[in-house]
Amino acid sequence: MTMRIYLSLGSNLGDRRENLRQAIGLLQARGLKRLRVSPVVESPALLPDDAPADWNLPYLNLALEGEVGCEPRQLREWIVDIQARMGRGDTSRWAPRPIDIDILLWGDRQLAGGGLTIPHADLHRRGFVLAPMVALEPRLTVPGLGNRTLLDWSRELTHHIPLWMGIVNVTPDSFSDGGLFMDWNRIEPHVDAMVSAGAHIIDIGAESTRPGATPLGAADEWARLEPVLTRLSSKFAHDPLRPLLSLDTYHPEVARRGLELGVDIINDVSGLTSPGMRELARSSGKDWIAMHHVSIPASRDRVLPPGCDPVATVEHWLMAQMESWDKAGLDLGRIVFDPGIGFGKDSLQSLKLLQQSARFRRHGLRVLVGHSRKSFMKDFSSPDVSDKDLTTLGGSLNLCAQGVDIIRIHNVPMHVSAYRGWVHLVTPGL
């Protein structure tokens, strides 16, 4: 009988990404069936106070969902052998290592003794374990720890690791980069730069939703998207550490075709309100981003009422939608909520939503925020794109501190570099 399990893999010595790929391959060669691999997140090494300076090497971490037909102790023996083959010696627990593999969950079983504890004792305490696991199964519960979900546990961390979503606008009229990425020769290096910098998700859109934009029909939208999605799917098809592909559309027919090409996420700016989108979300098993909006495209003439509490108003909309999604048979664990910065909100309302974005996590959904280069920044930023990127970055670090799950941005290299500096100062040691 096979068993569904979850493993944690980490590396902070040598070619970290290649180490992770090799370890996954060796696990599969021993009989593990790989089902899903989480995004790869980076975290500072956890070190004792007396650690040598050269031990301070950041880790790359992922979670692996798989199936095995063996018992836990047999898998543990395989893991020990794989770690030894990959060069891990009998060094201190906190010393750098090319690979570290831990068994996190084994179905609903609980084991203790003989050097093996399942569920893993630190599963619900470590951000570098929880962030990849939340990306896979946010509503999963841990045997022996009550009914609290992984997302619930992650809300208690002093630091929650975000996923970075990089933007590719295949449009001639987007507000900040329209016309820059209309052909593959410009798209591919842009994607490569984002992935190399650390983007976990690539979000591809072909219709501008800025105020005043002309709506695009489904056929025209797909004509722009199809060649790009086909090439991206082919480019990353055989890489277990590939970025997730997100399709930014509110047309059900476009979403369906994107899913057929291997898209992982549908980014629905219409808020998962149409019957067609809801049926796809129910049947596909994929993640769906549902954004609050007042109109699509956004309109400066259609905003939330002046004087209202925008956070409470958006939260009320979310609660009503969640009840509707649940009745429609959707898996709420697969839905990500976006409060829709700039979509039907004036600049002050958008700012208030940013200040309290983490509040929406209490409803058991992951939260995505897309504030990058938005027009609400005009009150405290110049029109220059580089200045908007710096202003965006300031907001993003605040969102990191709040615990927002996914941050959608244009300038991935700038954000990841700044985040690395920030996280090494806010993450506690042992």
N, C-alpha and C positions, 0 to 999 in steps of 0.2 A: 504494500500500500504506500502510495506517495504522500508526502507531507509538505504543506506550504510553509516556507520558512523565510526569515529575513536575516541578512548578514550586513555587517558594517565593514567596509574596507577603507584603509587609510595608508598614506605614504608621505614621508617628508625627507626622503634621501634618494638622490639620483634623479632619473627621469621619472617624475612622480606619475604623470598620466600614463606613460608606457608601463610602469609597474602595475598600475591598476588594471590596465588592459590584459597584461600577462596573467595576473592572478585570476581574473574572471575566466580566461581561457583554460587555465589549469584546473579550476573548479569544475568547469564544464567537462573537461576530459575525465574527471573522476566520477562523473555521473550526475552532476547538478544540472537541472534544466533551468536555464535563465529565462525568466518571464519578463521582468522589468528592471531597469537600472535607473536610479535617481539622477538628477543633475549632480555634478561634482562641485562641492563647496570647499572654500579654503578657510582655514582657521589657524590662529597662533598655536604653537606647541604648548601643552600644559607642562609646566616645569616646577620642580621644587626650588626653594630659595637658593640652594647651594649648587644649582646646575651649572656646568661649564657654559661659557658664552656661545661656543660653537654648537650647542644643542638647540639653540633658538631658531629652528627651521620650521616654517609654516607647513601645515599638513594640507593635502588634498584628501577629501573624504566623500564617500558615497554610500548609499544603501542599495542592496541587491535583493530583489524578491525572486525566489526560485522554488523549485520542487525537488525533493530527493526521496529515494526509496530506502535509505539507510537509517540507522539509529543515530542519535546525537553524538555519542562517543566515537562512533566510526567517522563521522564528519569531522570531529575535533582532531582525530589522528591525521586525516587528510590535510587539514589546515596546518597543523604543526609541520608536516612534511613539506607542504608548498612554501611556507615561510622560510624553512631552512634552505630549500632549493633556490629561493630568490635572494639568499644572502643574509637573512636575519640570524644573527648569532645569539648566544646566551649573554646578552648585555643587560644593563639596568632597564627597569620597566619604562623609564622616561627617556632613554637614549634614542637618537634618531634611528629610523629603520626604513628599509625599502618597502616593506609591506606589513600591515597589521590587519588581521582578519578576526572578527568576533561574531559569534552567533548571538543575535538579538532576540529573536522569537522563533518558537517551534510550534506552530499551530497555537493551541490554547494550553499546551503542557507547561508544567513548572518542574524544574529540576534543580537540585542543589547537592553538592558533594563531589569529591573526586576531581577537584579542579574545574568543575563545570557548573555554572549558574545560569539558568534560563527561566524567565527572561533575564537579559543582561542587567546587572545591578545598577548601572549608570545610564540606562536607556533614557529615562525621563529627566535626567539632570544635565545632560551634555548637549549644548546647542549644535555641535558638529555631528551629533547622531540624530537629534530630533529634526533639524532642518531638512536633511535628505528624506527622512521617514515621512515627515509631514507632506513633502512634495509627492510622495507615493500614495499614502493613505492617511489623510488628516484626521479622519474620524475613527481610526483604529484604536482599540483599547488594549491595555497591557494586562495580561493575566496576573491576578494577585494585587492589582493596584486600583480596584474599583471600576466604576463606569466612566471615569474621565478619559477623554480622547487624547491622542498625541497633540492635537492643536491646543487643547486645554493645558496640557503640561508645558507646552512651549511658551504660553503666555506668562508663565511664572519665572522664566529665565531673565536674568539681568541683561542678557544680550541674545537676541534671536537673529540668526544669520539670514539675510534676505537673498532672494534670487533676482538677478539682473536681467531684464528684458530689453534687448536692443531693437531699434526701430529700423525697418526698411520700407520706405514709402515709394512704391512704384507708380508715382503720380507726377503730373506736370504742374500741379497747383497746390500742394501742401504748404502750410504756412511758413515753414522754416527751411525745407529742403526740396521743395517742388522742382522736378526736372533733373535732379542730380543723379537719380538711380533708375533710369529708364531702360538700360540695356545691361546684359550680363557682364560685359567687360568692366563695368563700373560697380555692379552689384557684388560680384564675387570678392574683390579685394576688400570692399566695405564689410561684408559678412566675415571674411577671414580675420580682419582686424578686430572685430567685436568678439569673435570666438576666442582668438588668441589672448585678448585682454581678460576674458573671464565671463562673457555673456553666457547665461544658462538657457535663455529662450530668445529666438529670433522671431519677431513679429512682422509679418509681411502684409501690407495693405495696398490697395490699388484705387481707393476712392477717398478723396479729401473730405473730411467732415468739419472743416473750419467754417466759421461764420461766412455766409455768402457763397459757399462752394456750390457747384452745380451737381446735383445727384447723378449717379452713374447707374445705368441698368445692369442687371445680372450678366447679360451676355457680354457687354463691353468690359465689365469688371473681370470676368473670367478670361477674356482674351489677353488682358494685361498680366494676369496672375499665372496662368497655366504654364508658360515656358519657364518662369522663375521657380515655381514650386516643383516642377519636374526636375530641373537641374539641381535644386537644393536637396530634394529627396534622394536623388542618385548620388550626389556628392557625399552624403553622410550615411548612406544605407548600411555600410558594414562596420561602422564605428560604434562600439557599445557605449562610448562616452560622448556621443554626438549631442549637440544642443537640441532642445525641443523646438519644433516648428509650430508657430502660432499663425493663424490666418485671421486677419482683421476684416470681418464682413458682417453685414446684417441680412444678406440674401440667403435663404435656405438652400437654394440650388447651388450657389457658389460654395457654401459650407459643405454640402454633400460631396461635390466633386473634389474639394480639398481633402476631405477625409479619405476618399478613395485613393488619393495620391500619397497618403501617409502622414497627413498633418496630425499633430498631437493635441492641439488646443484650438478652439474656435473663440475668437475675441469678438463678442457680439455687442456692439455699441448701442443696439436697440434694447438691451436689457433682458434678453431671453423672454420676450413677451409674445412673439408670434407662434401660432400652433406648429408651423413647419419647423422652426428652430427647436421648439420644445420636444417634438418627436425625435428629431435627430439627436438631441442631447440625451434623451431617454434610452435610445437604442444603440448609440455608438460606444458608450463606455468611456468616452474621452472627456477631458477637462473642458469646461465652458466658462468663459469670463462674461459676466452679466453686468453691464454698466448702467447706472442711473443717468437719465437724460430727461430733458424737457422737449427737445426737438432734434431731429436728425435731417440735414446738418444742423449744427448749433446755430442759434440766431440770437443776436444781441437784443432783439425785441421780445424774446420769449425766455424769461428767467423766473426763478423762484420769487415769490412776493417780497417786496421790500419790508424789512423789519421782522421777517420770520426767522426762526432758528433753523439754519440750513442743515445742521447735523441731525436735529430731531426730525425734520421733514424727510430727509433722505433715509433715515433709519426707519421711519414709519413705512415708507415705500418698500424698503428691503423686507421688513417683517411680513407685509402683505404678499409680496412676491414669493417669499419662502413658503408660505402656506399654500400658495397656488402651485408652486413647483412640486411640493410634496404630494399634493392631491393628484397631480399629473403623472406621478410615478417616477420623478427624476431622483437621481442619487445626489443628495445635497453635498456629499463629500467630494463630488466632482465639480462643484460650482465655486468659482472665485468671484468675489464681489469687488467692483470698481465704483467708487462714489462719483465718478464722472466730473473731474475737475474741469471747469470752464464750459461744461455742457448744460446750459440753462441756469448758470450761476453768475452773478456779477463778481467783480474782483475780490470784494471783501468776503462774500459767501464762499468763494473758492478757498480763500486763505483760512477761513474758519474750519472748513472741511479738512484741509491739510493738517491743521493743528490738532485735530481729534480723529485722525484716520484710524488709529488702532482701536477706537471704541467699537468699530463694526466687527472686530474679531470675536466679540463676546457672543455672537450669534452662531458660532460654530463653523463659520466659513473662513477660508483664506481671503486676504484682502490685497488687492493690487491698486497702486496709485500711479497715474500717468499725468505728471505735472510739468514734464520737460518742455521748456521754452514757451510755455503757455502765455497768453496775452495778459493774464492777471498780474504778471510780473512787471508790467509797464509802470506801475506805481513806484517801484523801487529798483528798477533795472533799466539800463540803456537798451536801445533796439539792437545793438550789436550782438551777433550770435554768440561770440566768445564770452561776452558778459552775461548773456542769458544762461549759458552753460554753467558759469560759476554760481549764479544765483540759484539755478536748478540744483547744483551740487550741495549748496547750503541746506536747501529743503530736503534733499535726499538723506543727508546724514541725520537730520532730525527724524525722518521717517524710519531710519535704521534704529534709532534709539527708542522709537515707539513700538517697534516690533512688527512693522508692516512686512508682509510675506514676499511680495513681488513689486519691484520698482521699475517702471517702464521709462527708458531714457534714450536720448539720441547719442550722447557722447559716452560710450561705454568705457574706453580707456581712461578718461579723466575720472570717472566715478569709481572704478575699481581701484585705481591707484590711491585716491584720497581715502577710500574705505579701508584699505590696508593700513594706512597710517593711523586712522581713527580707531580701528578695532584693536590694534596692539596696545592702545592706551586704556581701553575700556573693558577688555576681557580680563577677568581675575585669573591669577595663577592657582596653584594648589593650596 
